[in-house]
Amino acid sequence: MFILGLTGSIGMGKSETAKMFRRLGVPVYDADAAVHRLMAPGGAAVAPVEAAFPGVVVDGAINRPELGRRVFGDRAALRRLEGIVHPLVGRAQRDFLAREARRRTPLVVLDVPLLFENRGEERTDAIAVVSAPYRIQRHRVLARPAMDETKFHDILDKQVPDRIKRLAADVVLETGLGKAWTLRRVRELVTMLRDRPGYCWPPRARPRPRPAHHPSRRAALARNRS
């Protein structure tokens, strides 16, 4: 099973691109959707998040706008939240991969916004980065409800810059040229990867040899993380 990581900065069109993979019959793990389920009524994150941030649960679910206000601009609070949520998301991701492996699915996509930020490149066979010019990104993001320049740039500050992601990618999927252009590239990518062997599943204490990223990619990520 070949694991393709799909990522991109805010407003780059990643969600629309993930839909294209689904339309072509490729199973997609959506990390954002997993977080929503974890914070919905009965979700595994509800109790521990409420314990860490009292008062954020309403009608059995996490009030996400209130939780966002609690952690916005507070790095310590954000790290505390990530320490609760990330392990639960990781478990859901492993469950997805195990299920698709049992089905002998040849290609799956991990749709993860913070793939590089959480070293997810180490758990994928290849990475596709969704990208668009800054003016298009900014226009898309500021059109969202309750979004302003301050929030936009605060989010960007927490993400690996787009230029680094593009350098670290195996494939860059441009979304500023229209959906038809992007869909054509996605279809080409699916055709190319469906018959390729994967190296990352099942996980092993001593992984099998796998194709290495170009040294310049590793160096770019290392510089960004230092």
FIRO-102900 format. One record per residue (C-alpha): x, z, y; residue in three letters. Coordinates in steps of 0.02 Angstrom, whole numbers, padded with zeros to 5 digits, always signed. Last residue first. Layout:
<pts>
XZYALA
...
</pts>
This chain:
<pts>
+00794+00703+01252SER
+00636+00620+01184ARG
+00652+00461+01288ASN
+00835+00440+01244ARG
+00797+00461+01059ALA
+00656+00334+01068LEU
+00770+00204+01148ALA
+00910+00240+01026ALA
+00797+00218+00875ARG
+00739+00051+00942ARG
+00916-00005+00985SER
+00971+00034+00808PRO
+00845-00092+00735HIS
+00719-00001+00628HIS
+00769+00021+00447ALA
+00687-00068+00301PRO
+00647+00062+00168ARG
+00745+00151+00033PRO
+00629+00262-00069ARG
+00592+00432+00005PRO
+00675+00590-00062ARG
+00544+00727-00045ALA
+00417+00590-00073ARG
+00261+00530+00015PRO
+00154+00408-00087PRO
+00156+00305+00015TRP
+00292+00264+00142CYS
+00377+00113+00065TYR
+00244-00022+00068GLY
+00257-00191-00017PRO
+00203-00345+00081ARG
+00056-00450+00023ASP
-00069-00398+00156ARG
+00061-00399+00294LEU
+00069-00582+00348MET
-00117-00618+00336THR
-00156-00458+00431VAL
-00031-00504+00567LEU
-00101-00679+00590GLU
-00278-00608+00605ARG
-00218-00482+00734VAL
-00133-00619+00835ARG
-00292-00725+00835ARG
-00396-00573+00882LEU
-00283-00537+01031THR
-00300-00713+01099TRP
-00488-00713+01075ALA
-00501-00543+01159LYS
-00424-00603+01322GLY
-00247-00623+01389LEU
-00216-00443+01440GLY
-00225-00376+01264THR
-00049-00416+01203GLU
-00011-00357+01026LEU
+00173-00311+01013VAL
+00246-00313+00837VAL
+00387-00214+00757ASP
+00376-00092+00901ALA
+00517+00017+00971ALA
+00551-00097+01120LEU
+00366-00111+01161ARG
+00346+00076+01147LYS
+00493+00103+01265ILE
+00418-00016+01396ARG
+00248+00070+01375ASP
+00319+00240+01420PRO
+00307+00377+01287VAL
+00155+00477+01337GLN
+00137+00645+01425LYS
+00178+00575+01597ASP
+00049+00438+01570LEU
-00086+00569+01548ILE
-00038+00655+01711ASP
-00034+00485+01795HIS
-00214+00448+01748PHE
-00273+00623+01788LYS
-00202+00612+01964THR
-00263+00434+01992GLU
-00443+00477+01948ASP
-00554+00482+01794MET
-00723+00569+01784ALA
-00805+00416+01705PRO
-00688+00273+01657ARG
-00659+00130+01778ALA
-00494+00210+01829LEU
-00427+00179+01653VAL
-00470-00006+01642ARG
-00404-00047+01817HIS
-00242+00049+01784ARG
-00211-00042+01619GLN
-00247-00211+01698ILE
-00126-00179+01842ARG
+00003-00110+01720TYR
+00010-00270+01617PRO
-00057-00252+01439ALA
+00003-00175+01276SER
-00050-00134+01099VAL
+00099-00080+00993VAL
+00104-00129+00810ALA
+00214-00022+00700ILE
+00282-00053+00526ALA
+00299+00041+00361ASP
+00229+00201+00433THR
+00270+00386+00411ARG
+00432+00397+00513GLU
+00349+00302+00655GLU
+00232+00450+00670GLY
+00364+00547+00765ARG
+00230+00646+00859ASN
+00258+00562+01029GLU
+00284+00397+00940PHE
+00111+00397+00860LEU
+00022+00478+01007LEU
-00129+00360+01011PRO
-00144+00350+00820VAL
-00241+00209+00736ASP
-00165+00213+00561LEU
-00200+00044+00483VAL
-00214+00005+00298VAL
-00153-00139+00191LEU
-00154-00173+00002PRO
-00300-00058-00044THR
-00276-00003-00223ARG
-00436+00101-00215ARG
-00336+00255-00265ARG
-00215+00213-00124ALA
-00362+00204-00002GLU
-00416+00381-00048ARG
-00239+00451-00038ALA
-00214+00371+00132LEU
-00376+00443+00201PHE
-00338+00617+00132ASP
-00165+00608+00210ARG
-00243+00567+00378GLN
-00366+00710+00365ALA
-00223+00830+00328ARG
-00125+00765+00477GLY
-00276+00790+00589VAL
-00287+00971+00532LEU
-00101+00998+00562PRO
-00116+00920+00736HIS
-00266+01023+00794VAL
-00203+01202+00795ILE
-00024+01177+00855GLY
-00089+01044+00974GLU
-00199+01175+01058LEU
-00054+01295+01080ARG
+00056+01153+01146ARG
-00079+01111+01273LEU
-00093+01291+01328ALA
+00096+01301+01355ALA
+00097+01135+01448ARG
-00037+01188+01571ASP
-00082+01040+01684GLY
-00249+01014+01598PHE
-00263+01140+01454VAL
-00413+01242+01508ARG
-00497+01097+01597ARG
-00487+00992+01439GLY
-00567+01133+01339LEU
-00710+01133+01463GLU
-00730+00944+01450PRO
-00718+00956+01259ARG
-00853+01088+01234ASN
-00806+01129+01055ILE
-00957+01133+00942ALA
-01070+01271+00873GLY
-01199+01262+01010ASP
-01064+01282+01144VAL
-00886+01333+01098VAL
-00757+01340+01239VAL
-00786+01525+01278GLY
-00627+01597+01208PRO
-00477+01479+01204PHE
-00365+01529+01058ALA
-00504+01605+00953ALA
-00621+01464+01002GLU
-00490+01338+00947VAL
-00469+01428+00779PRO
-00658+01431+00747ALA
-00699+01252+00797VAL
-00551+01163+00719ALA
-00622+01149+00543ALA
-00779+01062+00604GLY
-00947+01139+00563GLY
-01021+01082+00728PRO
-00903+00951+00803ALA
-00722+00991+00848MET
-00646+00928+00685LEU
-00758+00776+00688ARG
-00702+00731+00865HIS
-00520+00753+00814VAL
-00544+00633+00667ALA
-00624+00507+00784ALA
-00469+00514+00894ASP
-00355+00491+00742ALA
-00447+00335+00684ASP
-00393+00285+00508TYR
-00428+00099+00488VAL
-00473+00008+00327PRO
-00436-00180+00345VAL
-00585-00295+00314GLY
-00554-00420+00453LEU
-00689-00340+00561ARG
-00598-00175+00537ARG
-00436-00248+00605PHE
-00531-00314+00755MET
-00608-00143+00787LYS
-00431-00071+00797ALA
-00393-00197+00935THR
-00543-00137+01035GLU
-00483+00043+01018SER
-00305-00003+01066LYS
-00351-00091+01227GLY
-00206-00038+01338MET
-00304+00090+01438GLY
-00204+00240+01381ILE
-00039+00197+01298SER
-00026+00105+01134GLY
-00030+00135+00948THR
-00065+00053+00781LEU
+00040+00108+00632GLY
+00034-00011+00485LEU
+00042+00066+00311ILE
+00071-00055+00167PHE
+00000+00000+00000MET
</pts>
